[in-house]
Every structure is written in structure tokens, then in C-alpha cells.
């Protein structure tokens, strides 16, 4: 039974890893990343009726002593 020649496997595996790394780097470098929406949008203050006018808060009537 002939023996399997494994002398070139290291070279094949290393070249495969190098080419996969290069392809991955090219793919990532062409990817378009959008900016963070929290950084670009300024928070707007909500206009609610209780922010516009003053309201009186009445305390309950104090009990006579």
C-alpha cells in the first residue's frame, strides 16, 4: 500500500490561509459602515402642555385641630 505524500500540505495550508485572509480583508475594506444614528441626531425636547404653562398643585385641606 503506497504511503500518502504529505510534504506539500504545509505549503498548501499556509497559502490557503494567506489567500483567505487577503480575501477577507478586501471584503471588509469595501464594506460601507453607516455612522451611529445616536451621534448624528440631536435629541429634540418634547413639547407637552404641562411644559408650556404653569400648573397649580393644591394640597388637600388641612384638618382642623
LUMPA-329025 format. One record per atom (N, C-alpha, C): atom name; residue in one letter; residue number from 1; x, y, z negated. Coordinates in steps of 0.2 Angstrom, whole numbers, m for minus. Example, Ala and Ser with C-alpha at 12.3 -4.5 7.8 and 13.67 -1.06 7.14 Angstrom:
2
N, a, 1, 66, m28, m39
CA, a, 1, 62, m22, m39
C, a, 1, 66, m16, m39
N, s, 2, 64, m11, m35
CA, s, 2, 68, m5, m36
C, s, 2, 64, 0, m39
This chain:
65
N, x, 1, 4, m6, 0
CA, x, 1, 0, 0, 0
C, x, 1, 4, 6, 0
N, x, 2, 4, 11, 5
CA, x, 2, 8, 17, 5
C, x, 2, 6, 22, 0
N, x, 3, 12, 25, m2
CA, x, 3, 11, 30, m8
C, x, 3, 9, 36, m5
N, x, 4, 5, 40, m9
CA, x, 4, 2, 47, m6
C, x, 4, 8, 52, m7
N, x, 5, 9, 56, m2
CA, x, 5, 14, 61, m2
C, x, 5, 11, 67, m5
N, x, 6, 14, 69, m11
CA, x, 6, 11, 75, m15
C, x, 6, 16, 80, m15
N, x, 7, 21, 80, m11
CA, x, 7, 27, 85, m11
C, x, 7, 24, 92, m9
N, x, 8, 19, 92, m5
CA, x, 8, 17, 99, m2
C, x, 8, 11, 101, m6
N, x, 9, 8, 98, m11
CA, x, 9, 2, 100, m14
C, x, 9, 3, 107, m18
N, x, 10, 9, 107, m21
CA, x, 10, 10, 113, m25
C, x, 10, 10, 120, m20
N, x, 11, 13, 119, m14
CA, x, 11, 13, 124, m9
C, x, 11, 6, 126, m7
N, x, 12, 2, 121, m6
CA, x, 12, m5, 122, m3
C, x, 12, m9, 125, m9
N, x, 13, m8, 123, m15
CA, x, 13, m12, 126, m20
C, x, 13, m10, 133, m22
N, x, 14, m4, 134, m22
CA, x, 14, m2, 141, m23
C, x, 14, m4, 146, m17
N, x, 15, m3, 144, m11
CA, x, 15, m6, 148, m5
C, x, 15, m13, 149, m5
N, x, 16, m17, 144, m8
CA, x, 16, m24, 144, m8
C, x, 16, m26, 149, m13
N, x, 17, m23, 149, m19
CA, x, 17, m24, 154, m25
C, x, 17, m22, 161, m23
N, x, 18, m17, 162, m19
CA, x, 18, m15, 168, m17
C, x, 18, m20, 171, m12
N, x, 19, m22, 167, m7
CA, x, 19, m27, 170, m2
C, x, 19, m34, 171, m5
N, x, 20, m36, 167, m10
CA, x, 20, m42, 168, m14
C, x, 20, m42, 175, m18
N, x, 21, m36, 176, m21
CA, x, 21, m35, 182, m25
C, x, 21, m35, 188, m20
N, x, 22, m32, 188, m14
CA, x, 22, m32, 193, m9
C, x, 22, m39, 194, m7
N, x, 23, m43, 189, m5
CA, x, 23, m50, 190, m3
C, x, 23, m54, 193, m8
N, x, 24, m53, 191, m14
CA, x, 24, m57, 194, m20
C, x, 24, m56, 201, m21
N, x, 25, m50, 203, m20
CA, x, 25, m48, 210, m21
C, x, 25, m51, 214, m16
N, x, 26, m50, 212, m9
CA, x, 26, m53, 215, m4
C, x, 26, m61, 216, m5
N, x, 27, m64, 211, m7
CA, x, 27, m71, 211, m8
C, x, 27, m73, 216, m13
N, x, 28, m69, 216, m19
CA, x, 28, m71, 221, m24
C, x, 28, m69, 228, m23
N, x, 29, m64, 229, m19
CA, x, 29, m62, 236, m17
C, x, 29, m67, 239, m12
N, x, 30, m71, 235, m8
CA, x, 30, m76, 238, m4
C, x, 30, m83, 238, m7
N, x, 31, m83, 236, m13
CA, x, 31, m90, 236, m17
C, x, 31, m91, 243, m19
N, x, 32, m97, 246, m18
CA, x, 32, m99, 253, m20
C, x, 32, m102, 253, m26
N, x, 33, m99, 256, m31
CA, x, 33, m102, 256, m38
C, x, 33, m105, 263, m39
N, x, 34, m112, 262, m41
CA, x, 34, m115, 269, m42
C, x, 34, m114, 272, m49
N, x, 35, m114, 278, m49
CA, x, 35, m112, 281, m56
C, x, 35, m118, 280, m61
N, x, 36, m116, 280, m67
CA, x, 36, m120, 279, m73
C, x, 36, m126, 284, m73
N, x, 37, m132, 282, m72
CA, x, 37, m138, 287, m72
C, x, 37, m138, 291, m78
N, x, 38, m136, 288, m84
CA, x, 38, m137, 292, m90
C, x, 38, m132, 298, m90
N, x, 39, m126, 298, m87
CA, x, 39, m122, 303, m86
C, x, 39, m124, 309, m81
N, x, 40, m128, 307, m76
CA, x, 40, m129, 312, m71
C, x, 40, m136, 316, m73
N, x, 41, m141, 312, m76
CA, x, 41, m147, 315, m78
C, x, 41, m147, 319, m85
N, x, 42, m149, 325, m85
CA, x, 42, m149, 329, m91
C, x, 42, m156, 327, m94
N, x, 43, m156, 326, m101
CA, x, 43, m162, 324, m104
C, x, 43, m166, 331, m104
N, x, 44, m172, 330, m102
CA, x, 44, m177, 336, m102
C, x, 44, m181, 336, m109
N, x, 45, m182, 341, m112
CA, x, 45, m186, 341, m118
C, x, 45, m194, 341, m116
N, x, 46, m197, 337, m119
CA, x, 46, m204, 336, m118
C, x, 46, m208, 342, m120
N, x, 47, m213, 345, m116
CA, x, 47, m217, 350, m119
C, x, 47, m223, 347, m121
N, x, 48, m224, 347, m128
CA, x, 48, m230, 344, m131
C, x, 48, m234, 350, m134
N, x, 49, m241, 350, m135
CA, x, 49, m245, 355, m138
C, x, 49, m242, 357, m145
N, x, 50, m240, 352, m149
CA, x, 50, m238, 354, m155
C, x, 50, m231, 358, m156
N, x, 51, m227, 357, m150
CA, x, 51, m221, 361, m150
C, x, 51, m222, 368, m148
N, x, 52, m227, 370, m144
CA, x, 52, m229, 376, m142
C, x, 52, m232, 381, m147
N, x, 53, m236, 378, m151
CA, x, 53, m240, 383, m156
C, x, 53, m238, 380, m163
N, x, 54, m239, 385, m168
CA, x, 54, m238, 383, m175
C, x, 54, m245, 380, m177
N, x, 55, m244, 375, m181
CA, x, 55, m250, 372, m184
C, x, 55, m249, 373, m192
N, x, 56, m255, 374, m195
CA, x, 56, m255, 374, m202
C, x, 56, m257, 367, m205
N, x, 57, m253, 365, m210
CA, x, 57, m254, 359, m214
C, x, 57, m257, 361, m220
N, x, 58, m264, 359, m221
CA, x, 58, m267, 361, m228
C, x, 58, m266, 355, m233
N, x, 59, m264, 357, m239
CA, x, 59, m263, 352, m244
C, x, 59, m270, 350, m247
N, x, 60, m271, 345, m249
CA, x, 60, m278, 343, m252
C, x, 60, m279, 348, m258
N, x, 61, m285, 349, m260
CA, x, 61, m286, 354, m265
C, x, 61, m284, 351, m272
N, x, 62, m281, 355, m276
CA, x, 62, m278, 353, m282
C, x, 62, m284, 352, m287
N, x, 63, m283, 347, m291
CA, x, 63, m289, 345, m296
C, x, 63, m288, 350, m302
N, x, 64, m294, 352, m304
CA, x, 64, m294, 357, m310
C, x, 64, m292, 353, m316
N, x, 65, m288, 357, m320
CA, x, 65, m286, 353, m326
C, x, 65, m290, 355, m332
